[in-house]
């Protein structure tokens, strides 16, 4: 999908080098190119965020990991949505005369977006609540390091009791 920046649908004009469809259908072509570029950047950033979580040496309760997960899930959703928009725009550009095929295919292309949102939205809301609820509602939250230290102290004190 991302190779389209170099090989655009409809080809290039041999004289000017500009895409042919840019002049024939400017609005759908620009929608296609912009959504394809956004999809590339969002997919790359989601991969980087998930690799950051995977290679992190911190504990599971680390605040930084939850922020990376929020950014990763959001950018993955944006990537899926804009990739689908680019697909639908390319389909519309190529099959303008066959709207009987374009409209049902466009409606079916929305299914992966809806499924991802339906499956991952509760996780995103829970992580947002756990990460930012103390800042919004004024609850005093301790850092993961002080919680871990408190747990170690509590375990040590329990071991010292007769």
DAUR-V70625 format. One record per pair of residues at least 6 apart in sequence whose C-alpha atoms are under 7 Angstrom apart, sorted by the first residue. I is the first residue (numbers start at 0). J is the second residue. Records with the same first field share a line. If there is no record, write none. Layout:
# DAUR-V70625
I: J  J
This chain:
# DAUR-V70625
1: 35  39
7: 18
9: 19  20
10: 18  19
11: 17  18  19
12: 18  19
20: 28
21: 28
27: 88  92
30: 88
31: 85  88  89
34: 81  82  84  85
35: 81  82  85
37: 81
38: 77  78  81  82
41: 74  75  77  78
42: 74  75  78
44: 74
45: 71  72  74  75
48: 67  70  71
49: 71
52: 64  67
60: 143
61: 143
65: 126  130
69: 123
79: 112
80: 112
83: 108
87: 105
90: 101
91: 101
94: 101
133: 139  140
